[in-house]
Amino acid sequence: VDGDLTATIKFIDALKIPYIAPSFGGCESIVDQPAIMSYWDLSQSERLKYGIMDNLVRFSFGVEDFEDLKADVLQALHAI
């Protein structure tokens, strides 16, 4: 996301289709923000050392209709 931590949170919160989660190991779409989910326990400088920026979004597309997912991502981008 072209923005800071707050803009990225706003983007993810605006998504309607994917689950906000690191991974279920299933076939549904998921999205997570590694800086505050998977690597919450590292300082910002430690995360940056590993290339994990505050605006990094991990999106795993599932079996949902691609056009629906695309529309959802676009509306979420417009929300920030």
C-alpha positions in Angstrom: 0.0 0.0 0.0 1.3 3.4 -0.9 1.1 4.9 2.6 2.0 4.4 6.2 0.9 2.0 8.9 -2.4 3.8 9.5 -3.3 3.9 5.8 -2.5 0.2 5.5 -4.7 -0.7 8.4 -7.5 1.4 6.9 -7.1 -0.5 3.5 -7.2 -3.9 5.2 -10.2 -2.9 7.3 -12.1 -1.7 4.2 -11.8 -5.1 2.5 -15.0 -7.1 2.6 -14.2 -10.5 1.1 -10.9 -11.9 2.5 -10.5 -12.9 6.1 -8.0 -10.9 8.1 -5.7 -13.7 9.2 -2.1 -15.0 8.8 -3.3 -18.4 7.4 -6.0 -21.0 7.7 -4.4 -23.4 5.3 -7.6 -23.4 3.3 -8.9 -22.2 0.0 -10.5 -18.9 1.1 -8.8 -15.5 0.4 -6.9 -14.1 3.3 -5.1 -10.8 3.9 -2.7 -9.9 6.7 -0.4 -7.0 7.6 2.9 -8.7 8.7 4.1 -5.7 10.7 1.3 -5.9 13.2 0.3 -9.6 12.9 3.1 -12.1 12.1 6.0 -9.9 13.3 4.3 -7.8 16.0 6.9 -8.7 18.5 9.8 -7.1 16.5 10.7 -3.5 16.6 10.3 -1.4 13.5 14.0 -1.4 12.9 14.2 -5.2 13.3 11.4 -5.6 10.8 13.0 -3.2 8.3 16.2 -5.3 8.6 14.2 -8.2 7.1 12.4 -6.1 4.5 9.1 -6.0 6.4 7.8 -2.5 6.0 4.8 -1.1 7.9 2.8 -0.8 4.6 3.4 -4.4 3.5 0.3 -6.4 2.8 0.2 -10.2 2.2 -2.8 -11.1 0.1 -3.5 -14.8 -0.7 -6.2 -15.2 -3.3 -8.6 -18.0 -2.8 -11.4 -19.6 -4.8 -13.7 -16.5 -4.8 -14.5 -14.9 -8.1 -11.5 -12.9 -9.3 -13.7 -10.0 -10.5 -15.3 -9.8 -7.0 -11.8 -9.8 -5.4 -10.5 -7.2 -7.8 -13.5 -4.9 -7.1 -13.0 -5.3 -3.4 -9.3 -4.4 -3.6 -10.1 -1.3 -5.7 -12.8 -0.1 -3.3 -10.5 -0.6 -0.4 -7.7 1.4 -2.1 -10.2 4.2 -2.7 -11.1 4.2 1.0 -7.6 5.3 2.0 
